[in-house]
Amino acid sequence: MHIPITAFYAGLLGLFFLYLTVLVIQGRISKKIALGDNGDRHFIQLVRSHGNFTEYAPFILVLILLAEINGTEPLWLHLAGVSLLLGRILHSLGLRRHPGTSWQRMSGMMLTFYALLSSAVINLLVLY
């Protein structure tokens, strides 16, 4: 089975996930935090940026994969993929740089929710 669109976005998201992982590891080393977060506000933001990515990206990628397997028009797959990628990047930026709400976090979540909603609806529509 050939699934190039999902593979493309999975590859890009995988690289971004690796980047977030390295940031957390560097934070642990520089702040000497072996486990937990020691209540360090900036480190908590790094960890949540990494964690939030893992909470959304894999599930939405599975939805995009299923839509691609079921023959969804590539344009819709790319719209969901780009929204997911940009959404996760923006959200991560906002979460790491601002302790509260920021335009990056809000925009990132909106794009992520678009990717989630559109890919979920596409999968429901292929049933009919």
C-alpha positions as CSV (number, residue, x, y, z in Angstrom):
1,M,0.0,0.0,0.0
2,H,1.3,3.4,-1.0
3,I,0.5,6.3,1.5
4,P,2.8,9.1,0.5
5,I,0.9,12.0,2.0
6,T,0.6,10.6,5.5
7,A,4.2,9.5,5.3
8,F,5.3,13.0,4.3
9,Y,3.6,14.7,7.3
10,A,4.6,11.9,9.7
11,G,8.2,12.4,8.7
12,L,8.0,16.2,9.2
13,L,6.1,15.8,12.5
14,G,8.7,13.1,13.6
15,L,11.5,15.6,13.0
16,F,9.7,18.2,15.0
17,F,9.0,15.7,17.8
18,L,12.7,14.9,17.9
19,Y,13.5,18.6,18.2
20,L,11.1,19.0,21.2
21,T,12.6,15.9,22.8
22,V,16.1,17.4,22.5
23,L,14.9,20.6,24.1
24,V,13.5,18.6,27.1
25,I,16.7,16.6,27.4
26,Q,18.8,19.8,27.3
27,G,16.6,21.3,29.9
28,R,17.0,18.4,32.2
29,I,20.8,18.5,31.8
30,S,21.2,22.2,32.2
31,K,18.8,22.4,35.2
32,K,19.9,19.1,36.7
33,I,16.4,17.7,36.8
34,A,16.4,13.9,36.6
35,L,12.7,13.3,37.2
36,G,9.7,15.6,37.3
37,D,10.0,19.3,36.8
38,N,11.3,20.7,40.2
39,G,8.7,23.4,39.9
40,D,10.8,25.2,37.3
41,R,8.2,27.3,35.3
42,H,10.2,27.4,32.1
43,F,11.0,23.7,32.2
44,I,7.3,22.9,32.9
45,Q,6.5,24.8,29.7
46,L,9.1,22.7,27.7
47,V,7.7,19.5,29.1
48,R,4.1,20.5,28.4
49,S,5.0,21.5,24.8
50,H,6.5,18.1,24.3
51,G,3.6,16.3,26.0
52,N,0.9,18.3,24.2
53,F,2.4,17.3,20.9
54,T,2.2,13.7,21.9
55,E,-1.4,14.1,22.9
56,Y,-2.6,15.3,19.5
57,A,-0.2,14.5,16.6
58,P,-0.3,10.7,16.6
59,F,-4.1,10.5,16.8
60,I,-4.7,13.0,14.0
61,L,-2.0,11.3,11.9
62,V,-4.0,8.0,12.3
63,L,-7.1,9.8,11.0
64,I,-5.2,11.2,8.1
65,L,-3.8,7.8,7.3
66,L,-7.2,6.2,7.4
67,A,-8.6,8.9,5.1
68,E,-5.7,8.4,2.7
69,I,-6.2,4.6,2.7
70,N,-9.9,5.1,1.9
71,G,-9.0,7.3,-1.2
72,T,-9.7,10.8,0.1
73,E,-8.9,13.6,-2.3
74,P,-5.2,14.6,-1.7
75,L,-6.1,18.2,-1.3
76,W,-8.1,17.4,1.9
77,L,-5.3,15.3,3.2
78,H,-2.8,18.1,2.6
79,L,-5.0,20.7,4.3
80,A,-5.3,18.5,7.4
81,G,-1.6,17.7,7.3
82,V,-0.4,21.3,6.9
83,S,-2.9,22.4,9.6
84,L,-1.6,19.8,12.0
85,L,2.1,20.6,11.3
86,L,1.7,24.4,11.5
87,G,-0.7,24.1,14.5
88,R,1.7,22.0,16.5
89,I,4.7,24.3,15.7
90,L,2.8,27.4,16.6
91,H,1.3,26.0,19.7
92,S,4.7,24.7,20.9
93,L,6.3,28.1,20.2
94,G,3.6,29.9,22.2
95,L,3.7,27.4,25.1
96,R,7.5,27.5,25.4
97,R,7.8,31.3,25.2
98,H,4.8,32.6,27.0
99,P,3.5,31.5,30.4
100,G,-0.1,32.4,29.6
101,T,-2.2,32.7,26.5
102,S,-0.5,33.9,23.4
103,W,-1.6,34.3,19.7
104,Q,0.7,31.4,18.8
105,R,-0.9,29.0,21.3
106,M,-4.4,30.1,20.2
107,S,-3.6,29.9,16.5
108,G,-1.9,26.6,17.0
109,M,-4.8,25.1,18.8
110,M,-7.3,26.4,16.2
111,L,-5.2,24.8,13.4
112,T,-4.9,21.6,15.3
113,F,-8.6,21.5,16.0
114,Y,-9.2,22.1,12.3
115,A,-7.0,19.1,11.4
116,L,-8.8,16.9,14.0
117,L,-12.3,17.9,13.0
118,S,-11.7,17.8,9.3
119,S,-9.9,14.4,9.3
120,A,-12.6,13.0,11.6
121,V,-15.4,14.2,9.4
122,I,-13.7,13.0,6.3
123,N,-13.4,9.5,7.8
124,L,-17.1,9.6,8.6
125,L,-18.1,10.7,5.1
126,V,-16.2,7.8,3.4
127,L,-18.7,5.5,5.1
128,Y,-21.4,6.7,2.7
